[in-house]
C-alpha cells in the first residue's frame, strides 16, 4: 500500500504539470497575438517526441536510474517554461523567444510521460505486484491531477494568460524534488555486445516483429487524434463568444471547466482497463478506443456550448473521451511493457511515445491546422483583411458567424472520418490471439 501511495502522488503531479496549460494554451496564445501559431506549438510536442523520449529512455536503461532522470527532466522543463511565461508576460510578446523556450521545456517534459510509467512499473514489480491490476488505479490519480490543475487555471483566470505556465512550472519543481525520493530503478549493467545495444537502440528491433510493427504503426495513426481536441477544443468553444446569436453562455465562458469533463470520464474509464484487457484483449480494446474517437469528433461536429441540445452533444463527447484516450494510451503502454524484455522496457516505452506523441501528434496537429485553416480561418482572415481585428466584446456578422459554425462542424467530421478509416484498417490488419488466462 505504501508504494502505491508514493506512485499515486507521482502520477498526480506528473499530469497536473501538463493539465495546468495543455487545454488552455490555445486561448492564451490567441490573446497575445499568436493565434496562427497554435498548431505549431502543439505540433512541437510531437516533434520533440520524435527523439527525446527514446533518447531519455536509453539513458534510463543504461546509465542514470529512471527516478533520478525523471526529477532532472522535470526541473529543466519547469525552468524553461517559467522563462517562457516571463516572455509571455511582456507588453509586446514576440514569437521567437516564447516558442524557443517553450520548445526546450516540452523537450524535457515529454520524455517524463514514458519515464513515469517505467518508474511505476519497476516499483510495482519490485513490490511483487501485478502491473496490469495495480497500475490503472494509480494512473487514475494522474487524471485527477490533470483535472485539478485545469480547474485551477479556469477559475483563477490563468487559462487566458501567461500565469498558466508559471503555475505549471511551480508544480514541476515540486515533482522534480519528489522524484529523487522514489524507489531506485536499476540500470542495465551488462556489457553491450554491439554498438546498437550500447546506444540503447535495441528497442527499435521490435519493428522486426510483425505484430509489434503493426501495433506501433497504428499507434502512430491513432496518436494523430490525441492532440487535436487539446489544441482546438478550447478555441472552438471559446470562439462562440465572437459569433452573433451564440454569445454569453456559461459553456463558452468556461471552456476549460467544460473540457474537464473529459478527464473526469478518463478517471472512471481507467478503472475498466484491467477488466477490458482480461476479457477482450488488446485488439478489441484498441478497436473500442478507435470507435470512441469517431464518436468524440462526430459529437463535436454537431455540438455547441450555447444551446441545450448543443451542449448535451459536447458533454457526451467529453464522456466518450475517457474510453477514447485510456483504452489506447494506458492499455497500449501496458501492452508494450508486457511484450518487451526487461532490459529495454524504458526504451520500448520511449518508442511507444515516439510513435504516439511524436509522429502521430505532430502529423495530426499540423494536419488539423491545415483543415481548420481551410474550413474556418480562411473566412475569419478574409473578414479581418477588410475590417481589421474584431474588437473585444463584439461579434462577427450573422452570415459569417453561421459560416464559421459550419466550418468547425465540417472540420470535426473530417477528423471523425479519419478515425473511422483507421478503425476499419486496424480490424483487418492487426492479428492478435487473446488468451484470457494469460492476464
N, C-alpha and C positions, 0 to 999 in steps of 0.2 A: 504493500500500500504506500510505503514511503517513497519508493522510486516513481510510482505512478503520480504521486502528488508533485514531485520535483519536475517530471516531464510535462505535467499539466500546466504548471507555471511557465515553463519554457515555451510551450505552444501558444499560450495566451499572449505572451509578449511578442512572439515571432510574428503573429498575424495582426496584432494591434499596431505594430510599426507600419505595416502596409495599409491597414484599414484607415489610418489617420488621414491619408490623402488619395488613395488609389481611385475611389469613385467620385471624388470631388475635384481632382486636379484639373479636369477639363474646364470646369466653371471658373476656377482661379485663373487659368491661362487666358481664357476669353476675356476676363475682366481687366487683364493687364495688356491687352492688345496682341496676344499671341494665339488667337483662335485658329488661324490657318496652320498652326504647328502642333495642334493637339494630337493628330495621328502620329506625327514624328516622335513626340515624347513617349507615347505608348509603344511605338514600334521599337524604340531604343531599348526597352526592357527585353524585347525579343532579340535584338541584335547582340547585346552583351551576353545573352543566354546561349548564343551560338558557341561560345568558347569558355566563358568564365565558370559555369557550374562544372564542366568537365575538368578544367584545369584545377580548380579548387578541390574537386573530388579526388584527383590524382594526388595532390599534396596531402590530403587527409588520409588516403590509403597508405602512403609510403613514408611520409616524413613528419607531419605535425598532427597530433591527436585531434580528432574531429571537433571535440567540445572546445578546445583552445582556439582552433581555427574559426569556429563559429563566433566566438567572442571577438576575435580580431576583426573579422569581416564586418560585424555589426558596428564596431567602434569607428571604422573607416567610413562606412556608409553613412552613419549619423553625422560625422564631421563634415562630409561633403554636402549632405542635404541641408545642414544648418547654414552653410555658406551660400547655397543656392537660395535659401529662404531670405537671407540678408540681401542678396542681389535683387530678389523679387519684391523687396520692401521699399526699394528706392523710388523716388518720384517718377523717374524715367527708366522703365525696365527694358533692358537690351537682351535680345535673343541669345547671342553667343555665350556670354558668361553664365547665364542661367542654365542654358542647355548643357554646356560643358560640365558644370558642377553637378547637375542632375545625372548626367551620364556616368560620371565617376561614382556617384552614390549608388545607383542601381547596379553598376558593375560589381560592387561588393555585396549588395543586398540579395540579388537574385540567386547566387550560389547557396545562400543560407537556407533557402527553401528545401533543397536536397540535403544539405548538411544536417539540418534539424531532424529530418527523417532518419538519417543514418545514426545520429546520436541516440534517438529514441529506440530504434530497432536494436542497436547494440546493447543499450542499457536493459531493455526488456529481456533479451536473450540471456544476458549475464545474470539476471534475476530468475531465470528459469521459466519465463512466461511466454505464452504463445502470442506472437506479434499480430496475427490476424484477429484474435479475440481481444487482445489488450489494447492495441493501438487506437482503433476508431473512437472509443470513449474518451481517450486522451486528446485526440485530434479535434474532437468537438469543441474543446475549450480554446483552440486556435480560432475557430469561427466566432466564439463568444467574444474573444479579444478583438477581433475584426469589427464586430458589431458595436462593441462599447466605444471603440475609437471612432467609428463612423458617426455614431450618435453624438459623441462629444464634439466632433468637428461641426456637425449640423447645428446643434443647439447653442454652441458658443459663437457661431458665425465664422469659425475657421474655414468652413468649406468654400468661402468666397474669396479668401486672401492667403497671403504667404504664411500665416500662422499655422496652417496645417502641416507645413514642412518643419517648422520649429517643434511642434508637438510630436511629430514622428521621430525627429532626431533625439528628443529627450527620452522617449521610450526605448530607442535603440541603444542609448548609453546604458540604461538600466539593464537591458538584456545582455549587453556586452560584458558587464561585470558579473552578472549571474551565470553566464555560460561557463566561466572559468571554475565555477564551483560544482559543475555537473560531473557524474562518474566518468572516469578515464576511458577513452576509446582506444584500443590497441592499434598500432600501425603494423603493416606487413614487414617483418624483419628479414624475410628470406632474400637471399641474394638474387638479383634479377638474372634470368637466363638469356635475355635478349634485350636489344635497345628499346623495342616497343614495350616490353614489360617494365623496363627501367623508367620509361616515361609515363607509365600507367595507362598505356593505350590498349591494354589487353581487353578492356570492356567493349571496345569497338568491334572486337571479334564476334560479339553477339550477333552482328549483322550477317554472319555466315550461316547462322541458324535460320532457316526459312520462317519458322514460327515467330521468332523474336524480331526478325527483319520486318515482317508484315505488321507485327504489333507496333513497332516503332514508327513505321510509315503512317499508319492510321492514327497513331498518337499525334503526329505532326498535323495531319488533316483536321483532327478534332481539336487540336490546340489552336487552330485558326479561329475557332469560335470563342475562345476563352476571354480574350481581352476586348472584344467588340462592345459588349454592354458596359464593361468597366470604363471604356473610353467615351462612349456616346450616350449611355442611358441618362446621365445627369444633364448634359447639354440638351438632349431631346426633351426631357420632362421640364426642365427649367425654361426652355425656349417657348413654351406655351404662354408665358407671361408677356411675350412680344407679339402674340397673334391676336388679331381682332376677334372678339367673341369667345376667347378662351382664358382671359387673364384672371388673376386674383384667387385661384383655387389653393386649397391647403397643399395639395399634391405638388403643384408647380412651385410653390414657395418652400417646400421641404423635400426636395428631391432625394437627398441622402437618407432621410428617415424612411421614405417610401422604398428606396432600394435596399435598405437594411433588412426588409422582409425576406430578401433572397438569402441573406446569411442566416437569418433565424430558421428558415427552411433547411438550410445546409446542416445546422446543428442536429436536427432531427434525423435527416437522411443518413448522416454518417453512422448513426447507431444501427442502421439497417444493413450496413455493408457486410459484417460477419455472416448474417443470415443469408444475404443475397449471394455472396461468393460460395458459401457452402452448398446451397440448394440449386443455384443457377449456373455457377461457373463464370469465368472471366468473359467469355464471348457474349453470353446473354446479358450480363451486367453492362458490358460496353454498348450493346445494342439498345438497352433501356436508356442509357445515357444519351445516345445519339438521337433517339426518338424524343427525348425530353428537350434537346436543343432545338429540334424542329418546332416544338410547341412554344419554347421560350421566345424565339424570334417571331413566330406567327402571331402570338398573343400581343407582342409589342406592336405588330403591324396593324392590329385592329383596335388597339387601346389608346387612351389618352388620360391625363390626370385631372380632367375638369368636369367630366360627366359621370353619372352613376355607373352606367354600363361600361364606359371607357376605363374608369379607374378599377373596375372589377376585373377587366381583362389584364390590366397591369399587375394587379395583386395576384391573379392566377399565374402570370408569368414569373413573378417572384417566387411563388411556391414551387413551381416546376424547376426552378434553378437549382434547388438543393439536389435533386436527382441528377440533373444535367452535369453539375460540377463534381459532386462526390463520387458518383458511380464511375466516373472516368478518372479523375485526378487521384483520389485516395486509393481506389481499387487498383488502378494502374501501377501506382507506387508499390503497393503490397505484392502485386504480381511480379514486378521486376525483382523485388527483394527475394521472393521465393524461388525464382527461376535462375538466379545467379550464384556463382561461387562466393564464399565469404571474403576471399582476398580482393575482390573487385566490386563489392557491393556499393561503396561510396561512389566509385567511378560509374557504375551502372546507373545509379540514381542521377548522376550528372548527365549521362547520355539521355535518360528519360526527360530531364528538364531541358536539355538541348533541343530535343525534338518538339516538345510541347510549348514551353515558354520561350524557346529560341526561334527555330524556323517557323513553327506554327503561329506563334503570337505575332512575330514580325510581319510575315506574309499576310496574315489575317487582318492586322490593324491597318497596314498600308492599303490592302485591297478594299477594306471597309471605307477608308478615307476617300479612295477613288470613287466608289459607288455613291457615297454621300455628297461628294463634290459635284458629281454629275446630276444627281436627282434632287438635291436640296440647296447646296451652297451656290450653285450657278444662278439660281433665281434671286437669292439674297444679294449676291455680288452685283448682279445687274441693277437691282434697285439702289444699292449703295453707290454705284458709279454715277448715278444720275442725281440722287437726293442726299448723298452723304450718309454717315453713320446714323442709325436710329437713336434719337435722344432717349435718355433714361425715362422710363415711365410711359413712353408712347408705344404704339403698336403699328405693325405693318398694315397696309390696306387690306380690306376683306378678301379681295380676289387673290392677292399674293399670299395671304395667310392660308387660304384653302390650298393653294399650290404647294406651300411648304409642308402642310399636313400630309398631302398626298405623296410628296416626295419622300418624307420619312417613312410612310406606310410601305411604299414600294421598296425602299431600302431594306426594311426588316424582312419583307417577303423574299427578297433576293438571298439574304442570309439563311432564311428557313429552307429555301430550295437547295442551297449548297449542302446544308446539314442532312437533308433527306437523301441526296445522292451519295454522300459519304456512308450513311447507314446501310443503304442497299448494297453498295460495293463491299463493305466490311462483312455483311452477312454471307456474301457469295465467296469471298476470298479467304478469310481467316478460318483456318481449320484448327480446332482445339477440342479434344475429347475430355469432358469433365468427369472426374471421379469424386463423388460426394464424400466417400470415405477417406479421401486424402486430405481434406480440410479440417 
